[in-house]
């Protein structure tokens, strides 16, 4: 592929690249029937560059910034023995402005909801193995503002703005979602660490309708207790393109890592602050996101059984 072609496809795909994947927990332990876990999370980042088709970092076409602010509510309920139901609802505000001030636009509204089920298939005490099935679907945003048309192909530059704007700026209009549905399946494993923490890992597959290439997805969470109430840890979230999309720019890779700090107020309330940073990527923004969350739970899990546990050690 020539350098000119690579740049062209990257510019055409940039609306899709403005989106950030949902940073769901890699949960292995699940709430029992009648138990629940609810989390309200707010996050924000400002990006001045992206990673191209080869993974190299470059300024945004036209310069300037892409900004995102989000508020997401995740709720999980124990449904049946060894099975839970979860739902995530996000509100998003995205702003794109060029360096010369020729283009600035903000879109605010509901993004893409994710709902699904998790089933415990082995363990449930010190260690647990669970399967998760999820469905992502767009909420109330205007499909015409999503980065793909009904055939799933990247939209061309059209309209009066494109005739005098910096090449690619018309496609940089902020979007609240990718405009298509996804089906996801993951296998999650968690285990306690010698009485002082836990680790949870997950791996799976995301089937994406329309243009974007399907993805292999992975996640990992590490938590270490420094006392009865304070936990420090780290988080990884990754997605890697599998197969081909309609264009080279439909193949999106993104690997995020970052620290977290959690304060367990009591057996029912957690406060968490953390950040996620792009370690490597292709066809994606370079992200440095900071987030804060408040979690309320009613479960019989203990603190070595992931984020859904209380202050008990067993």
C-alpha positions, 0 to 999 in steps of 0.5 A: 500500500502506498503512503498516500493511500494509507493516509487517505484511508486513515483520514476517511476513518477518523470519525470511527477512531474518535470512539473509545471502547467500553472499559468493562470489568474482566469479571469472573465472580458474579452476584447471586440471585437477589444481589446487585452491583451498580457503578457510575463512572465519569471520564474525560480525555483530550487527544491531539494525535492518533496512530496511523495504519502502521502504528506511528503517532501523528498529529490530527489532520488539520491539527487541533484537538479531539475531546471526550467527556463521558458518564456511564452507568453499569448495573449487574443483577443476580438473575438465576443461580450462577447467572447474572444480567448486566446493562451499561448505558453511556452519555457522551459529549465529543468535541472536535476543533481544528488548530486554525479554528476553521472547524469546531463542533460538539455532539452530546447525547446517549452513545452505545448501550451494552447488555448481556449475561454472565454465567459461572461455569466453574469454581466461584470460591477462591477461583472462578471461571465465567462466560460472558455474552453481550450485545452492543447497540446504538441508542438515540443518536442520529445515525447520519452522524455515525461514521458509516452509512447503511452499507457500512462503507466510509462516508465520502466528503460531501456538502459545502464545508468540504469544498473549502475545509482542510482535507479530511475535516468534514469526516472529523465531525464528532460522533457518539457511536459507530452506528452498528451493532456488535455481538461479543463473547468472552471467557473470564478467569479470576483467582485470589492472590495469597490472601492479599489481592486478586487477578482477573483476566478475560479473552474473547471475540467481537463480531461487528456488523457492517464495515469495521473488522471483527476483533479479538478482545482482551482484558486484565485487572490486578488488585492488591490490598494495602489494608482493609480499605485501600486497594491499588492495582492496574488495568489492561484493555485491548482489541485487535482486528481479525480479518478484513474490513471494507477498507484498510482503515476498518482494521482497528487495534488499541491497547490501553493500560493504566493504574487504579486506586480504590477506597472501600468506604464500607461493605457496600460503597467503593470510590475509585480513581484511575487512568488509561493510556494508549500503549500501542494502537493502529487506526486509533486516537492516542488516549490519556483518559482519567476516570472516577467512579462510585460503586454500590453493591449488595453481594456476599462476595469477599474482597479477594473475589474481585471488585464485587466483593465487600471488606471481608477477607473470606 
